[in-house]
Amino acid sequence: MPSPFAPVEEICSDLIRFDTTNPGGTERKAAEYVASLLTDMGLEPQIIEAEPGRTNVVTRVSGTDPDAPALLVQGHLDTVPADASAWSRHPHSGDIADGHVWGRGAVDMKNAVAMTLAAVGGALAEGRRPRRDLVLAFLADEETGGKLGAGHLVAEHPDLFEGCAAAIGEVGGFNLPIEGGPLFVVSVADKGLRWYEVLERGVAGHGSMIPRDNPIPRLAETTLRLVSPDRPYTVIEPMRVLASQVAGRPITDPDEVADVLANQTGPFGRMFAAGVQTTVNVTRVGAGYKENVIPGEAWARFDCRFVPGHEDEVDEHMTSGSGDGTEVSLLRRSPSVLSDHESEWFGLLTEALRQESPGCAVAPFVFSGGTDNKWFRTLGMETYGFTPMLLPPDYDYPAMFHGVDERVPVDALTFGVRAMERLISL
């Protein structure tokens, strides 16, 4: 086991070798590894489990300024599954090759966990304490909603976060591949989530006869109506600021904001385009049990993500305009979160990036997905996506999330450690 001051790529590699697949796995061994590194730093980590094996690690690093509000740095230890047969390297190899660390979690988000450990460990080893108290939280269960991780800690152990006025986690702090010098983006919002099931009821019968009421065609019509791409843009101020930074001039028109973000940000276009529009995607369908039986019901499930402040609109879209035989059920909901992109905290994140990358620009954005920030927001914290990395122009960062051959450049990790060291000194 390396010391807590090992190179960040080695810590990241070690973390990847722990199979923390969720669902179906456990974070316990990875959490014990993290706890041992924190202990070697002279800290006193707490191991907390909502269920056996679903392990969280939390510790506090005392700062030099008792009047400065504390900062939570959080990251999750679990990952989504990976089909090893589709990868060129085993997803749990943690190989360090071709200038990258390879494996599931390399960008989501064992990279950030490794950067945090390396930055804090390196600073403490040199006798440099952070200016403000830091709470470090390494979490279970984010990939299936966080109830056994951040949700459990917020509900059962809120005292651990005493004094924390802000939290940083995924996704943000990276640069865009645009001309004119680095433009880093920091997430100030997560879209909210609503999952629905649409059930169409009909009349079962023999597949050889004229159907009395086959629910499958009605489900198809309903689905096509719900997923229609003709949805209005919902542009909130952070995305106007980002589009203006990308274009190099002020932009206010929603259509132009969407066009700039979709077409002038390289591989990030699909992610940013989703940040200015409520998305409705059908993800599962089902009906019947035999080819010669017309089923009595058919169902589809939908993943809807709404821009902060526009939850009622997506619910109205999903529940209105259906026929008598249609039942719409809400399966799961997670709130959106939105923090101030003109706050002192956003200024500190900007300053950390500019100290490490002089002359860079920094802009806010709305993340198209959801993170554990939704839990910490309930404790009154400002929450930001900040896992700083300077990415090479030919690296398709968005494709790495939950993708095949997930990997992270070693140089990006070392940049992130330096930026994090800058931040904790501010």
C-alpha positions as CSV (number, residue, x, y, z in Angstrom):
1,M,0.0,0.0,0.0
2,P,1.5,3.4,-0.9
3,S,1.9,6.2,1.5
4,P,-0.8,8.9,1.4
5,F,1.8,11.1,-0.4
6,A,2.2,8.6,-3.3
7,P,1.7,10.1,-6.8
8,V,-2.0,10.8,-7.5
9,E,-2.0,8.3,-10.4
10,E,-1.0,5.5,-8.1
11,I,-3.7,6.3,-5.6
12,C,-6.2,6.5,-8.5
13,S,-5.0,3.1,-9.8
14,D,-5.3,1.5,-6.4
15,L,-8.9,2.7,-6.0
16,I,-9.9,1.4,-9.4
17,R,-8.6,-2.1,-8.5
18,F,-11.3,-2.3,-5.8
19,D,-14.5,-3.5,-7.5
20,T,-17.1,-1.1,-6.1
21,T,-19.8,-1.9,-8.7
22,N,-23.2,-0.5,-7.8
23,P,-25.6,-2.3,-7.8
24,G,-24.2,-5.6,-6.8
25,G,-21.0,-4.6,-5.0
26,T,-19.6,-3.1,-1.8
27,E,-17.4,-0.1,-1.0
28,R,-16.0,-1.6,2.1
29,K,-12.4,-2.4,1.0
30,A,-12.0,0.8,-1.0
31,A,-13.3,2.7,2.1
32,E,-10.8,0.9,4.4
33,Y,-8.0,1.8,2.0
34,V,-9.0,5.5,2.0
35,A,-9.3,5.4,5.8
36,S,-5.8,4.0,6.2
37,L,-4.4,6.8,4.0
38,L,-6.2,9.4,6.1
39,T,-4.9,7.8,9.3
40,D,-1.4,8.0,8.0
41,M,-1.9,11.7,7.5
42,G,-2.6,12.0,11.2
43,L,-6.3,12.4,10.8
44,E,-9.1,10.5,12.5
45,P,-11.5,9.1,9.9
46,Q,-14.9,7.7,10.9
47,I,-16.3,4.6,9.0
48,I,-20.1,4.7,8.8
49,E,-22.3,2.2,7.2
50,A,-26.1,2.4,6.5
51,E,-25.9,-1.3,5.6
52,P,-23.1,-3.9,6.0
53,G,-20.5,-3.3,3.3
54,R,-22.0,0.0,2.1
55,T,-19.3,2.1,3.6
56,N,-18.7,5.8,4.0
57,V,-15.6,7.5,5.4
58,V,-15.7,11.0,6.9
59,T,-12.9,13.1,8.6
60,R,-12.3,16.7,9.5
61,V,-9.1,18.6,8.9
62,S,-8.6,21.5,11.2
63,G,-7.8,24.8,9.6
64,T,-5.7,27.7,10.7
65,D,-8.6,30.3,10.7
66,P,-11.4,29.4,13.1
67,D,-13.6,32.2,11.8
68,A,-13.5,30.9,8.2
69,P,-16.5,28.8,7.2
70,A,-15.7,25.2,6.6
71,L,-15.7,23.5,3.2
72,L,-16.9,20.0,2.4
73,V,-15.0,18.0,-0.2
74,Q,-17.0,15.0,-1.2
75,G,-16.7,12.2,-3.7
76,H,-18.2,8.7,-4.1
77,L,-16.4,5.4,-4.1
78,D,-19.0,3.3,-6.0
79,T,-19.1,2.9,-9.8
80,V,-21.5,1.7,-12.4
81,P,-21.0,-1.8,-13.8
82,A,-18.6,-2.6,-16.7
83,D,-18.6,-5.4,-19.2
84,A,-15.0,-6.5,-19.4
85,S,-15.5,-8.2,-22.7
86,A,-16.0,-4.8,-24.4
87,W,-12.9,-3.2,-23.0
88,S,-9.4,-3.2,-24.4
89,R,-8.0,-3.3,-20.8
90,H,-9.8,-4.9,-17.8
91,P,-12.1,-2.3,-16.2
92,H,-10.6,-3.0,-12.8
93,S,-7.0,-3.2,-13.9
94,G,-6.0,0.3,-12.9
95,D,-3.4,0.2,-15.6
96,I,-1.2,3.2,-15.9
97,A,-0.3,3.2,-19.6
98,D,-0.1,5.6,-22.5
99,G,-0.2,8.6,-20.2
100,H,-3.5,7.5,-18.7
101,V,-5.0,5.7,-15.7
102,W,-7.4,3.1,-17.1
103,G,-10.5,1.6,-15.5
104,R,-14.0,2.0,-14.2
105,G,-14.1,5.1,-12.0
106,A,-11.2,6.8,-13.7
107,V,-13.4,9.8,-14.3
108,D,-16.5,8.9,-12.2
109,M,-15.1,9.6,-9.8
110,K,-12.1,7.8,-8.2
111,N,-10.0,10.4,-10.0
112,A,-11.4,13.1,-7.7
113,V,-11.0,11.0,-4.6
114,A,-7.4,10.4,-5.5
115,M,-6.8,14.1,-6.2
116,T,-8.3,15.0,-2.8
117,L,-6.2,12.5,-0.9
118,A,-3.0,13.5,-2.7
119,A,-3.6,17.2,-2.3
120,V,-4.5,17.1,1.4
121,G,-1.9,14.5,2.2
122,G,0.8,16.4,0.4
123,A,0.0,19.6,2.2
124,L,-0.1,18.1,5.6
125,A,3.2,16.3,5.0
126,E,4.8,19.6,4.3
127,G,3.3,21.1,7.5
128,R,0.8,23.2,5.5
129,R,-2.7,23.2,7.1
130,P,-5.7,24.5,5.2
131,R,-6.9,28.0,6.0
132,R,-10.4,26.7,6.8
133,D,-11.7,23.5,8.3
134,L,-12.1,20.8,5.6
135,V,-14.6,18.0,5.9
136,L,-13.6,15.1,3.6
137,A,-16.4,12.7,2.8
138,F,-15.9,9.5,0.7
139,L,-19.3,8.1,0.0
140,A,-21.2,5.0,-0.9
141,D,-24.1,4.5,-3.3
142,E,-24.1,7.6,-5.4
143,E,-24.8,5.7,-8.6
144,T,-28.2,4.5,-7.4
145,G,-29.3,7.6,-5.7
146,G,-27.1,8.0,-2.6
147,K,-29.5,6.9,0.1
148,L,-26.9,4.6,1.7
149,G,-24.2,7.2,1.3
150,A,-24.7,11.0,1.4
151,G,-28.4,10.6,2.1
152,H,-27.7,8.5,5.2
153,L,-25.0,10.8,6.5
154,V,-27.2,13.9,6.0
155,A,-30.2,12.3,7.8
156,E,-28.4,10.4,10.6
157,H,-25.1,12.3,11.1
158,P,-25.6,16.0,10.2
159,D,-23.2,17.0,13.0
160,L,-20.3,15.8,10.9
161,F,-20.9,18.7,8.6
162,E,-21.1,21.4,11.3
163,G,-19.9,24.7,10.0
164,C,-19.8,23.7,6.3
165,A,-21.1,26.6,4.2
166,A,-20.2,25.0,0.9
167,A,-19.5,21.6,-0.7
168,I,-17.6,20.6,-3.8
169,G,-17.9,17.4,-5.7
170,E,-18.5,16.2,-9.3
171,V,-18.8,17.4,-12.2
172,G,-16.8,20.5,-13.1
173,G,-13.6,22.3,-13.0
174,F,-12.4,21.1,-16.4
175,N,-11.5,23.1,-19.5
176,L,-13.3,23.3,-22.8
177,P,-11.5,22.7,-26.2
178,I,-12.0,26.1,-27.6
179,E,-9.6,28.7,-29.1
180,G,-8.4,31.7,-27.2
181,G,-6.9,30.1,-24.0
182,P,-8.3,27.9,-21.4
183,L,-12.0,28.3,-20.4
184,F,-12.8,26.3,-17.3
185,V,-16.4,25.5,-16.3
186,V,-17.7,24.9,-12.8
187,S,-21.1,23.4,-12.3
188,V,-23.5,25.5,-10.2
189,A,-26.6,23.4,-10.7
190,D,-27.8,19.8,-11.2
191,K,-30.9,19.1,-13.2
192,G,-33.7,17.4,-11.3
193,L,-34.9,13.9,-12.0
194,R,-38.4,12.5,-12.4
195,W,-38.9,8.9,-13.5
196,Y,-42.3,7.8,-14.8
197,E,-44.1,4.7,-15.8
198,V,-46.8,5.0,-18.5
199,L,-49.2,2.0,-18.5
200,E,-51.7,1.4,-21.3
201,R,-54.5,-1.0,-20.6
202,G,-56.3,-2.9,-23.3
203,V,-58.1,-6.2,-23.9
204,A,-56.2,-9.4,-24.1
205,G,-57.0,-11.8,-27.0
206,H,-55.8,-14.3,-29.6
207,G,-53.1,-13.0,-31.9
208,S,-54.9,-14.4,-34.9
209,M,-58.0,-12.3,-34.5
210,I,-58.9,-8.6,-35.1
211,P,-57.9,-7.0,-31.8
212,R,-60.6,-5.4,-29.7
213,D,-58.1,-3.0,-28.0
214,N,-54.4,-3.7,-28.4
215,P,-52.5,-1.5,-25.9
216,I,-49.2,-1.6,-27.7
217,P,-50.1,0.7,-30.6
218,R,-51.5,3.2,-28.1
219,L,-48.4,3.0,-26.0
220,A,-46.3,3.7,-29.1
221,E,-48.4,6.8,-30.0
222,T,-48.1,8.0,-26.4
223,T,-44.4,7.5,-26.3
224,L,-43.8,9.3,-29.6
225,R,-45.8,12.2,-28.3
226,L,-44.0,12.4,-25.0
227,V,-40.5,12.2,-26.4
228,S,-41.1,14.7,-29.2
229,P,-37.9,16.8,-29.8
230,D,-39.9,20.0,-30.2
231,R,-39.4,21.2,-26.7
232,P,-38.8,24.8,-25.8
233,Y,-35.4,25.8,-24.5
234,T,-35.2,26.7,-20.8
235,V,-32.1,28.9,-20.4
236,I,-31.2,30.0,-16.9
237,E,-28.5,32.6,-16.2
238,P,-25.5,30.3,-15.7
239,M,-25.9,28.9,-19.3
240,R,-26.2,32.4,-20.7
241,V,-23.0,33.3,-19.1
242,L,-21.3,30.2,-20.4
243,A,-22.5,30.7,-24.0
244,S,-21.3,34.3,-23.9
245,Q,-17.9,33.2,-22.7
246,V,-17.7,30.6,-25.5
247,A,-18.8,33.0,-28.2
248,G,-16.7,35.9,-26.9
249,R,-19.7,38.3,-26.9
250,P,-23.0,38.7,-24.9
251,I,-25.7,36.3,-25.9
252,T,-29.3,36.4,-24.5
253,D,-31.5,34.8,-27.2
254,P,-32.3,31.2,-26.0
255,D,-32.0,29.7,-29.5
256,E,-28.6,31.3,-29.9
257,V,-27.5,30.2,-26.5
258,A,-28.5,26.6,-27.3
259,D,-26.8,26.7,-30.7
260,V,-23.5,28.0,-29.3
261,L,-23.4,25.5,-26.5
262,A,-24.3,22.6,-28.8
263,N,-22.0,23.4,-31.7
264,Q,-19.0,25.3,-30.4
265,T,-18.0,23.2,-27.4
266,G,-16.7,20.1,-29.1
267,P,-17.5,16.8,-27.3
268,F,-19.3,18.7,-24.5
269,G,-22.0,19.9,-26.9
270,R,-24.6,17.2,-26.1
271,M,-24.1,17.7,-22.3
272,F,-24.4,21.4,-22.5
273,A,-27.4,21.3,-24.9
274,A,-29.2,19.1,-22.3
275,G,-28.5,21.9,-19.7
276,V,-30.8,24.3,-21.5
277,Q,-33.7,22.0,-22.1
278,T,-35.9,19.6,-20.1
279,T,-35.2,16.1,-21.5
280,V,-37.7,13.3,-21.8
281,N,-36.2,9.9,-22.8
282,V,-38.0,6.5,-23.0
283,T,-35.6,4.0,-21.5
284,R,-37.6,0.8,-21.0
285,V,-40.6,-0.8,-22.6
286,G,-42.5,-4.0,-22.0
287,A,-45.6,-6.0,-23.0
288,G,-46.9,-9.5,-23.5
289,Y,-45.6,-12.9,-22.8
290,K,-46.2,-14.9,-26.0
291,E,-46.2,-14.2,-29.8
292,N,-49.8,-15.3,-30.4
293,V,-51.3,-13.5,-27.4
294,I,-52.4,-9.9,-27.6
295,P,-51.5,-8.5,-24.2
296,G,-53.9,-6.8,-21.8
297,E,-51.4,-4.1,-21.0
298,A,-48.2,-2.4,-22.2
299,W,-45.8,-0.1,-20.3
300,A,-42.9,2.2,-20.9
301,R,-40.6,4.0,-18.5
302,F,-39.2,7.5,-18.9
303,D,-36.2,9.3,-17.5
304,C,-37.0,13.0,-17.3
305,R,-34.5,15.7,-16.3
306,F,-35.7,19.2,-15.6
307,V,-33.9,22.5,-15.5
308,P,-34.0,24.1,-12.0
309,G,-37.2,25.9,-11.5
310,H,-39.2,24.0,-14.1
311,E,-40.3,20.8,-12.4
312,D,-44.0,21.5,-12.7
313,E,-43.7,21.8,-16.4
314,V,-42.3,18.3,-17.0
315,D,-44.9,16.8,-14.7
316,E,-47.7,18.5,-16.6
317,H,-46.2,17.3,-19.9
318,M,-46.1,13.7,-18.7
319,T,-49.5,13.5,-17.0
320,S,-51.7,15.6,-19.4
321,G,-53.2,14.7,-22.8
322,S,-53.5,10.9,-22.1
323,G,-56.6,8.8,-22.9
324,D,-58.9,7.0,-20.5
325,G,-56.8,3.7,-20.6
326,T,-53.6,5.4,-19.7
327,E,-52.1,5.4,-16.2
328,V,-49.0,7.6,-15.4
329,S,-47.1,6.9,-12.2
330,L,-44.1,8.7,-10.7
331,L,-41.5,6.2,-9.8
332,R,-38.7,8.3,-8.4
333,R,-37.9,12.0,-7.9
334,S,-34.7,13.9,-7.1
335,P,-34.7,17.7,-6.7
336,S,-32.7,20.0,-8.8
337,V,-30.0,22.2,-7.1
338,L,-28.9,25.7,-8.0
339,S,-26.1,27.7,-6.3
340,D,-25.0,31.3,-6.9
341,H,-22.4,31.7,-9.7
342,E,-21.6,35.2,-8.3
343,S,-20.9,34.1,-4.8
344,E,-17.7,34.3,-2.8
345,W,-17.4,30.5,-3.0
346,F,-17.5,30.6,-6.8
347,G,-14.9,33.3,-6.6
348,L,-12.6,31.1,-4.6
349,L,-12.9,28.2,-7.1
350,T,-12.1,30.7,-9.9
351,E,-9.1,32.0,-8.0
352,A,-7.7,28.5,-7.4
353,L,-7.9,27.8,-11.2
354,R,-6.4,31.1,-12.1
355,Q,-3.5,30.7,-9.7
356,E,-2.7,27.4,-11.4
357,S,-3.6,28.5,-15.0
358,P,-2.9,32.2,-15.2
359,G,-5.1,34.1,-17.6
360,C,-7.7,31.4,-17.8
361,A,-11.4,32.2,-17.9
362,V,-14.0,30.5,-15.7
363,A,-17.7,30.2,-16.3
364,P,-20.7,28.4,-14.6
365,F,-22.9,25.7,-16.2
366,V,-25.9,23.5,-15.4
367,F,-24.9,19.8,-15.2
368,S,-27.3,17.6,-17.2
369,G,-27.3,14.9,-14.6
370,G,-27.6,14.6,-10.8
371,T,-25.0,14.3,-8.1
372,D,-24.8,13.9,-4.3
373,N,-25.0,17.7,-4.1
374,K,-28.8,17.3,-3.8
375,W,-28.3,15.8,-0.3
376,F,-25.8,18.4,1.0
377,R,-27.9,21.2,-0.3
378,T,-30.6,20.2,2.3
379,L,-28.1,21.3,5.0
380,G,-28.0,24.8,3.6
381,M,-24.7,24.5,1.8
382,E,-23.8,26.1,-1.5
383,T,-22.8,23.2,-3.8
384,Y,-20.5,23.2,-6.8
385,G,-19.1,20.7,-9.3
386,F,-15.4,21.1,-9.0
387,T,-12.9,18.3,-9.8
388,P,-10.3,20.4,-11.5
389,M,-8.4,19.0,-14.5
390,L,-6.6,20.5,-17.5
391,L,-7.7,18.2,-20.3
392,P,-5.9,17.7,-23.7
393,P,-7.8,18.9,-26.7
394,D,-8.2,15.5,-28.3
395,Y,-9.7,13.9,-25.1
396,D,-13.4,13.1,-25.2
397,Y,-14.2,13.6,-21.5
398,P,-18.0,13.2,-21.6
399,A,-17.6,9.9,-23.4
400,M,-15.7,8.5,-20.4
401,F,-18.6,8.8,-18.0
402,H,-20.1,5.2,-17.8
403,G,-18.3,4.5,-21.1
404,V,-16.1,1.7,-22.4
405,D,-12.3,2.1,-21.9
406,E,-12.8,4.8,-19.3
407,R,-9.5,6.5,-18.6
408,V,-8.1,9.8,-17.3
409,P,-4.8,11.6,-18.4
410,V,-2.1,11.5,-15.7
411,D,-1.3,15.1,-16.4
412,A,-4.9,16.1,-15.8
413,L,-4.7,14.4,-12.4
414,T,-1.5,16.2,-11.4
415,F,-3.0,19.5,-12.5
416,G,-6.0,18.7,-10.3
417,V,-3.9,18.1,-7.2
418,R,-2.1,21.4,-7.7
419,A,-5.4,23.3,-8.1
420,M,-6.9,21.6,-5.0
421,E,-3.8,22.6,-3.0
422,R,-4.4,26.1,-4.1
423,L,-8.0,26.0,-3.1
424,I,-7.5,24.7,0.4
425,S,-5.0,27.5,1.1
426,L,-7.6,30.2,0.2
